[in-house]
Amino acid sequence: MWIDEALRVALALLPVLMFLAALRVLDSYKLVSLRTVGTALAAGAMAAAVCYGINTVIFRHLYENQDRYIHFGAPVVEELAKG
């Protein structure tokens, strides 16, 4: 059912892409190029994929402290990836 998953991803990205399009239209001075925006989006997607992999591996190894990791560990991993 990869078609269902692809549809979910597309629908999840739609508001973000619409917001970016609106910002692009409103940027009358064109201070940020479309290439820079695309590069930032690609970097964010790569960071999200890395975090997903790391957090999945760690989450599977934790049995008793899963709730603590969700609240305290995962955000640290995500912020380090964004940095």
C-alpha positions as a printed NumPy array, in Angstrom:
array([[ 0.   ,  0.   ,  0.   ],
       [ 2.766,  2.447, -0.852],
       [ 0.256,  4.529, -2.825],
       [-1.649,  5.279,  0.387],
       [ 1.571,  6.328,  2.096],
       [ 2.6  ,  8.508, -0.854],
       [-0.807, 10.195, -0.761],
       [-0.467, 10.846,  2.967],
       [ 2.98 , 12.365,  2.501],
       [ 1.761, 14.543, -0.361],
       [-1.206, 15.765,  1.681],
       [ 1.029, 16.45 ,  4.678],
       [ 3.421, 18.515,  2.546],
       [ 0.689, 20.469,  0.778],
       [ 0.137, 23.143,  3.499],
       [ 3.892, 23.655,  3.857],
       [ 4.397, 24.074,  0.132],
       [ 1.415, 26.428, -0.103],
       [ 2.844, 28.531,  2.723],
       [ 6.239, 28.667,  1.002],
       [ 4.576, 29.668, -2.262],
       [ 2.694, 32.457, -0.488],
       [ 5.906, 33.715,  1.109],
       [ 7.618, 33.625, -2.264],
       [ 4.844, 35.685, -3.855],
       [ 4.851, 38.187, -0.983],
       [ 8.641, 38.65 , -1.144],
       [ 8.612, 41.708, -3.392],
       [12.376, 42.257, -3.153],
       [13.168, 38.594, -3.965],
       [15.827, 38.48 , -1.255],
       [15.91 , 34.674, -1.108],
       [16.381, 32.72 , -4.306],
       [14.296, 29.699, -5.152],
       [17.461, 27.617, -5.157],
       [18.223, 28.624, -1.556],
       [14.712, 27.68 , -0.482],
       [15.017, 24.328, -2.239],
       [18.39 , 23.68 , -0.621],
       [16.961, 24.468,  2.82 ],
       [14.005, 22.14 ,  2.2  ],
       [16.298, 19.333,  1.072],
       [18.551, 19.788,  4.108],
       [15.522, 19.704,  6.4  ],
       [14.238, 16.537,  4.751],
       [17.631, 14.862,  5.158],
       [17.809, 15.893,  8.83 ],
       [14.309, 14.503,  9.392],
       [15.252, 11.197,  7.761],
       [18.398, 10.906,  9.879],
       [16.452, 11.683, 13.058],
       [13.807,  9.131, 12.159],
       [16.463,  6.454, 11.757],
       [18.323,  7.333, 14.951],
       [15.194,  7.658, 17.06 ],
       [13.754,  4.393, 15.725],
       [16.893,  2.46 , 16.634],
       [17.101,  3.998, 20.108],
       [13.378,  3.589, 20.741],
       [13.511, -0.116, 19.913],
       [16.293, -0.683, 22.451],
       [14.505,  1.094, 25.279],
       [11.836, -0.901, 27.002],
       [11.279,  0.782, 30.347],
       [12.227,  4.372, 29.577],
       [10.429,  4.932, 26.285],
       [ 8.324,  7.764, 27.672],
       [11.382,  9.563, 29.026],
       [13.172,  9.257, 25.713],
       [10.168, 10.611, 23.828],
       [10.104, 13.697, 26.051],
       [13.792, 14.3  , 26.684],
       [15.954, 12.323, 24.252],
       [14.272, 12.681, 20.871],
       [14.158, 16.505, 20.959],
       [17.883, 16.609, 21.691],
       [18.602, 14.362, 18.692],
       [16.406, 16.523, 16.467],
       [17.969, 19.804, 17.57 ],
       [21.478, 18.421, 17.055],
       [20.531, 17.292, 13.557],
       [19.136, 20.708, 12.713],
       [22.28 , 22.346, 14.056]])
